[in-house]
Amino acid sequence: MTMEDHVTEIAPINPGGIESSPPALIKEPLEFLFAEHYRHRQMCKILEYLAVTPKFEATLIATTDDFIRYDLALHVIDEEEDLFPLLRRRCSVEDDIEDVLGRLSADHALDQELARAVRTLFAQALEKREAPALFPGAPETLVRLARQEKSHMALEKAVVMPLARRRLTADDLSALSIRLAARRGVSLA
């Protein structure tokens, strides 16, 4: 048995579920968005795991599907309707943010397309009670969404978040908190 054969026999390790962000963190909206990125990285680990495991894990599939349907969708709205417009208003021409925000918006459109494909795979897996990795083309689709998300978050971490910390005013952050809280039905009191 070669080392390569041995490595392929090792079962992938279940990364566990996706943690919740503390609702009180919404009072610090940039920290909340940063925490959401951590949760997205957890989603990526799960997608990569589900792309290779032959084991059917209904709970993990269903909770990840819920995360994609609700949390990922809310995060896109948070950025497109709130964070990006604030940055457009506050950043200077020298910040050269428009190209980055345009790329991130295009990423969001691709995210939605890939998320629909992944959710379709999850629905099939749950209906047939089979691991998503066993469906033709499923591993590539799952990994593609994970890679897309990782690339997207890297750009936000490197460019968007540092600019947001420098450019957004206290009033901007307060308004952002209110919007994030309202979208999630969370009280800021």
Salt bridges, closest charged atoms under 4 A:
GLU31 OE2 - ARG165 NH1 2.95
GLU36 OE2 - ARG39 NH1 3.00
GLU48 OE2 - LYS150 NZ 2.54
ASP65 OD2 - ARG69 NH2 2.87
ASP65 OD1 - ARG119 NE 2.80
ASP66 OD1 - ARG69 NH2 3.38
ASP71 OD2 - ARG39 NH1 3.11
ASP78 OD1 - ARG183 NH1 2.58
ASP78 OD2 - ARG184 NH2 2.46
GLU79 OE2 - HIS37 NE2 3.63
GLU79 OE2 - HIS75 NE2 2.77
GLU79 OE1 - HIS108 NE2 2.70
GLU79 OE1 - HIS152 NE2 3.54
GLU80 OE2 - HIS108 ND1 2.47
GLU81 OE1 - ARG179 NH2 3.72
GLU81 OE1 - ARG183 NH2 3.75
ASP82 OD1 - ARG179 NE 2.68
ASP82 OD2 - ARG183 NH1 2.78
ASP95 OD2 - ARG167 NE 2.75
GLU98 OE1 - ARG88 NE 2.98
ASP107 OD2 - HIS152 ND1 3.11
GLU149 OE1 - HIS40 ND1 3.18
GLU156 OE1 - HIS37 NE2 2.57
GLU156 OE2 - HIS152 NE2 2.81
ASP172 OD2 - ARG90 NE 2.61
